[in-house]
Amino acid sequence: GEDISPDLNYTLTRLIKGMTSDNSAAKEGFYITFSLIVTRFPAIDPMALVKIIVRETSLKQASSKHEVKCIKTGRVLLLAAVGRLVVSCKEKEEYLKEYIKVLLEFYKENAWLQPLIAKTLFDFIEMIKEYPKLLEELVQPHVLCVDTCLLYTSDAADDMQCVDLGGRRIIKKKKKQ
């Protein structure tokens, strides 16, 4: 893609660094802003952006396990946002291969993040259905199924006081009079 301005480069770098925060509200804001910018500036080279993401989310800056988790989670979310940019590129097929390889490498290295990375890959696959051979060669040998199920309980969403931490309903027995 075309070169981006120093201001845009600075903005993207700051947003990427912000995605390593342990503050979930801040991370959400950084993610939304990053996603909007990425979709509004199609001249951004997606693989150059992936390199910036990998560089700025280096684990060298982490001093605890908690920080490592924050950084890795931020990286996956950023890579998911870049996927939309990859799909819109003119040099799509080459970018697709490179992008999928980056996600798969991260997938193999991080068992606890595999469900999130697999979801990112499957969402990405939905956007690029016109490349079935690419999917067969790159994704299917590594990610055939996800061994995780995300459970949503309406009880937990509707009334937090009657659900325990395991998502089980707490039923108070009525006293007989």
C-alpha positions, -999 to +999 in steps of 0.1 A: +000+000+000+009+037+000+030+052+027+010+065+056+015+099+072+037+101+104+006+113+123-014+082+113+015+060+120+019+076+155-019+072+161-019+035+151+012+028+172-004+045+203-036+025+198-017-007+195+002-001+227-031+008+244-045-026+235-020-042+259-037-025+288-053-045+316-081-019+318-109-036+298-128-003+292-097+013+278-089-017+257-125-016+243-121+020+233-087+014+218-100-015+198-131+004+185-109+033+174-082+011+159-109-008+139-125+024+126-092+038+115-081+006+098-114+005+078-113+042+069-078+041+055-076+014+029-041+026+018-026+011+049-005-019+041-020-047+062+011-067+066+032-037+075+005-031+102+008-067+113+046-062+118+039-031+138+014-050+160+039-078+166+067-053+174+046-031+197+030-061+215+064-077+223+064-098+254+098-083+264+079-054+280+059-078+303+070-082+339+042-106+351+020-134+338-009-110+340+008-086+317+017-114+292-020-123+290-030-087+285-005-083+257-014-115+240-051-109+242-046-074+228-025-088+199-053-113+189-079-085+189-057-063+168-050-090+143-088-096+141-093-060+132-066-061+105-083-091+089-110-067+074-082-046+059-066-077+044-098-088+027-102-054+010-066-054-005-059-056-042-030-080-036-054-101-016-042-137-021-006-130-010-018-110+020-042-137+029-015-164+030+008-142+051-020-131+075-033-167+080+003-179+088+007-152+114-026-162+131-017-199+129+017-193+144+001-175+173-025-202+176+001-230+180+020-210+206-009-201+229-032-229+239-053-207+262-059-183+234-068-209+208-106-205+211-103-167+204-078-172+176-099-200+161-129-177+162-109-149+145-098-174+118-133-187+112-147-151+110-119-144+085-127-175+065-163-163+062-150-132+045-128-150+020-150-179+008-137-174-027-104-190-018-113-226-008-079-240-017-061-215+005-083-226+034-077-263+027-039-259+026-034-234+054-062-236+080-078-270+080-047-290+088-042-269+120-077-259+131-103-286+124-124-279+154-125-259+185-128-278+217-144-249+235-180-239+239-189-204+251-220-207+273-244-178+277-269-181+304-298-157+304-299-160+342-264-146+344-273-117+321-307-110+336-301-114+373-266-116+386-276-122+422-293-155+415-264-170+396-231-183+412-196-178+397-200-212+378-231-199+360-255-221+381-288-208+393-290-203+430-325-214+442-336-203+476-360-227+491-391-211+506-397-218+542-428-237+551-451-220+575 
